[in-house]
Amino acid sequence: MGKNKATPRWTIPAWMRPYLGCVVNTGGGDIEDMVNGDADPRINLPLSTLQACVKSQVDLLENLHKRWFLRDESPKGSSRAKGE
């Protein structure tokens, strides 16, 4: 059996940049690397745990954005217009 095609690498969307300070427990790692990482907990439990923490925080930001609970400009900015 051949390998599955690699999934596209996740990149930080522009709307999320103002909120990156809200993502904690990266262990000093890059957020994109942490989200795209797949450390095996049997081999590197600390890294695997940090990746899971970062992925869940990014998922929360994406869900809040999708439901219009976040603003585009900055955490203190005005809300985005409907239909964008």
N, C-alpha and C positions, 0 to 999 in steps of 0.2 A: 504494500500500500504506500502511496506517495504522501508526502506531507501536505497538510492543508495550506491554502494560501495565507500568507501573513496578513493579519488584520492591519488596517491603516493606523499609523501612529497618531495618538491623540495629541492635539496642540491646544494651548490655552486660547479660548476665544477672546476677542477684543473686549467684549462687554464684561468679562470676568477680571480683567487686569486690575481695576480699582479695588477688588475684593480679595486679592491675593494675600493681603496682610491678615485676613481672617483664617487662612489655612495654617494650622499649627501642627506640631509633631512630625515635621519632615525629617528630623535628624540631620539637618543641614543639607539634605538632598534637594535636587531640582524637582519642582512639582511635576513637570512633564515626565521626567524620568521615573518618578515614583508612581504616577498613574499608569504608565506604560510598562512598568516592571512586573515581573511574575516570579519573585523569589520563592523558592520552595521552603516552606516552614520547617521541613525535616533537616534542611541544610543550613538555613539562615533565618531562624525564628525572629530575631529582632528586626531585620530588614523587612521580612514578610509582614510583620505587625505594623510597621511604619507605613508600608505601602497600602495596607488595608485602611488605615486611619486616613491617609491622604485621599484615597479613592472615595471613601464615604463622605468626606468633607466637600470634595469636588461635586459628587453626585447631589449633595444637598444644595449647593449653590446652583447647579443646573436645574434642579426641580423648582427652587424658589424663583429663578429667572423665568422658567417656562410658565409658571403660574402668576407672573407679573408682580411678585412680591419684592423684586429688586429693581433698582433704578439703573439706567445705563451710564449716566455721566460719572457719578461717584456715589459712595454711600450717603453723602449729604446733598446730592444734586436733585434736579427736578426729574419727575417720572417721564418715561418714554411715551410717545404718542401711540395711540392704538393704531393697528394696521401695519406697524413696522415689522 
